[in-house]
Amino acid sequence: MAIDYSKSLELLQKTVHEALYDELVAQLQKDFVLANINVDLMVGIDPSDLCKVLHEKVYYLIMERFSEYLNLLYVIDVPERDFKKINVTDVVDVAEQVTHLILEREHQKVWLKSHYS
């Protein structure tokens, strides 16, 4: 089954256009460390690779380490109202939708920091 990263890639392209992509990757790394979850996000990672790495990590956390997954969502501060809108079909699709929510929230954080600091 092919995974559709189009919404997440559009968001990341917007972040690149706003010159906030490196800050977004750094914020992701910071939040994963705060949640005590190891993820390999190198500086300069390609947006499509970033989507794949995050999707794989979210999928793994849902399947194998659910309490760490919930802690990550808490640390990142994904809004519960958005989380409740997820269409539950299968775990792969849920992981893709959660990945997009994570990227949206992290984009919001870096955008607000850049405009109000």
Stockholm file with secondary structure:
# STOCKHOLM 1.0

chainA/1-117         MAIDYSKSLELLQKTVHEALYDELVAQLQKDFVLANINVDLMVGIDPSDLCKVLHEKVYYLIMERFSEYLNLLYVIDVPERDFKKINVTDVVDVAEQVTHLILEREHQKVWLKSHYS
#=GR chainA/1-117 SS CCCCCHHHHHHHHHHHHTTCHHHHHHHHHHHHHHTTCCCCCCTTCCHHHHHHHHHHHHHHHHHHCHHHHHHHHHHHTCCHHHHTTCCCSCHHHHHHHHHHHHHHHHHHHHHHHHHHC
#=GC SS_cons         CCCCCHHHHHHHHHHHHTTCHHHHHHHHHHHHHHTTCCCCCCTTCCHHHHHHHHHHHHHHHHHHCHHHHHHHHHHHTCCHHHHTTCCCSCHHHHHHHHHHHHHHHHHHHHHHHHHHC
//
